[in-house]
Amino acid sequence: MADSLKFGTSGLRGLAVDLTGGAARRYTAAFLKHIGKVAGGRVYLGRDLRASSPAIVADCAVAIRAAGLVPVDCGVLPTPALALHAMALGGPAIMVTGSHIPADRNGLKFYVAAGEITKADETGIAAALGEAVPAGDGAAEDGSTGSGDRYRQRYRGLLDAAALKGWRVGVFEHSSVARDLLVSFLTRAGADVVRLGRSDSFVAVDTEAFSDPLFEPRHTWIRQHRLDAIVSTDGDGDRPLLIDGEGNFVRGDVLGMLAARFLGADRVVTPVTSNSAIEGVGWFGRVDRTRVGSPYVISGMEDAAAGSPGAVVGFEANGGLLLGSAVTINGRVLSPLPTRDAVLPMLAVLGTAAKLGESVAGLVRTLPVRAALSDRLAHVASERSAALLKGLVEQPGYAEAFFAPVGEVQSVSTIDGPRFSLVSGDTVHYRASGNAPELRCYVEGVTPERAKELLDWGLAAASAVVR
């Protein structure tokens, strides 16, 4: 097994050169061995627009054929669209995508007939790894025609035909597999859509890295095209990006909170990295906190759905929304979809703002949300991140000295990486990425200026230790 390949917050990830070939076949075979009998005998495959993805799909198809099953190539489509399609047909699926991580990397997201796999399934797949599957017949059925239709139909009637009439919305297309769908959904809702930044080659867009130079043109786009908002997703369409008409990024947890209210959620499940205002806003009967990663949110939603009636909605701090139960919106029933989805939260927030006669910025300003920012240090070896995080929690006096320049530590939570609450009311949270060699920093400040100060300090202080 190649050293770079490992399960992270959502799926198997690693260098594309390590995954292409025998490793992709080996992991696909282990997945099929772990899940056992496949009803209908078909396994559904999808991919993003990375240069390495078609070859990895072909390798997965070889392993599927070797297992006596039929691979169905659904082509280029969003991860939630593939998941919805496979769930409707009662079969497993594999999405070949590295999501938002750099172009030299790729990954596999596995789905059983009921939806995204759990952490227990990840352990089972690892345990089932055997000898490499030889290269061979990888002929796949063409499932590209109609594979995204369920996803299109799911959201076509979510907003009325004139819900966004008078709105000008930019779609930052880059290499997102959801770009054409976003244009279609917004146009059908009455918006005047402006296409922006389309790329024929893969662009790694991290929807949480607001300082990324990729987003610098946003103010020019807004002025030039008189935009009310800009929307986008990461590479595989499961993380949303919404920029208001003033050029401000709407944090994913704010998107999730507003979308959960739009959906009438009674219970919300979200990771510890989401804004602390979710409990304080008073919209939901209960809020459950988890570790970062969709498998943990899914597990929490399952517990929530079993423990109480009502609508259960999950979301991550990156804004990817997961439905743990059916909900009825605008006379349409949305079936459960236990995997991250980028389209639903953006349509929900735009629709809410338009219905209230508010701009996106104005809607967000009505919320009692703590000023929060996040960013990451790239190219940090995992052992360096681990040493810093362990020292902050376990080494006596280390955290107090580390945080002395910005405040006094009041308490620490370790649900997923150390999250320090300061006496001032501010918080600083560090965690190592599960998908890439990165150290992430999340902060909440009592003012926007304080949040910016804390993030700048937090990145610099961590960098001085890990580099």
C-alpha positions, 0 to 999 in steps of 0.5 A: 500500500502506497504511503500517501494513501489514507482515509481522511475526513471524507474518503481515501486520498493520496497522490494520484500516481500512488492511486492510479493502477494497482492501488485503485484496483486493490481498494475497489476489490477490498470495498466490494469484499467488505460490503458482500453481495451487491443487489442487481450486480452493478456498481456505479462510477463517477469522477471529477475533472482531474486529469488523473480521474479517467484512468482511475475510473478505468482501474476501478472498473477492472476490479469490479469486473474481476469481482463478477460485477458490472461497472456503470460509468456515470461520467462527470457529475457531482458527488451528491448526484452520483450518490443519489442515483446509486441509492435510488437504484439500490447499488453501491458507488465509487466517486473518483475525486480529490475534492478540493485538494491539489491537482496532483492528488486524487481519491475514492469516495465509497457509497453503499446502497444506503449512502456514504460509508461510515468510519467502521466501513473504512476500517473494514475496507482496510482489513479486506485489502488483499493482493493487487488485482491484475490489469484486465477487462474494464469494459463499463456500461455507459451510464452517463445519459440520465445519471444526473437527472434525479439530482436535477429533478430534486432541486428544479422546483425547490424555488419558484420560477420567479423566486430570484427575478431581478437578481444577478448571480455570478457562477464561478465555474472553474473546473467544478462538476456542478457548474452547468447545473448551478447555472441551470438551477439559478436560471430556472429560478429567474436569476440573470446568470453571469458565467465566470472563470471557466477552466478546461484544466483542473483548478483546486478550489478550497471553499474555506481558504478565503485568502486564496488568490483564486478569489481576488477577482471577485470585487472586479466581477461584482462591480463589472457585472453588477452582481448580487452574489457569486456562487461556486463549489469545490471540484466535486460539487459537495462544498459550497461557496457563496460570496455576497454582493459586497464581496464578503465570503459567507461562511459555510456554517452560516450557510448551513444554519440558514439552510437548516432553518429553511428546511425546518430542521428540528435537530441539527448535527454539525462538527465542533468547528461550526460557529458557536452561534448555532446553539444561541440562535434558538432556531433548533430544538437540539444541536449535536456536535461531532468531529470533523468529517461527513462520516461523523455527521452521518453517524450523529444524524442516524442517532438523532433520527432514531432518538426523536421525531422531526426533521434532522439536518446535518452540515459541516463547517464548510457548508456541505449539507446532509439530509438525515430525514425527509423534508417537505419544501414548496410542496415537494418532498426531499428524500434523505441524502446522507452525503454532503451537497453544495447546491441545496444550501446555496439555493436555500440562502438565496431564496430566503434573502429574495423572499425577505427582500434582503441582500445576502449581506443584509440577511447575514447581518441579521444573525447573532453570529460570532466573527469567525475566520479560518485558513490553513498552512499548506505543505506541513508534514503530519508528524509536525502538526501532530507534535504541535497539537500534542504539546498544546494539550499534554505538555504542562505550561505549553499552551499557556506560554503559546497563547500568552501573546493573545490572551489567557486560556480558560478551557480546552475542548479536544473533540477534534483537535484542541479548541482553546477558549480564552478568558476574553471570549475568543477561541482558537482551534487547531486541527490537522487536515485529514485529506492533505498535509495541512494544518488548519486554524479556526478562530472566533473573535468578539469583533471582526477585527479581533478575529482577523488578528487572531487568525493572523497570529494563529497561523504565524505562531503555528508556522514558527513551530511546524516549519 
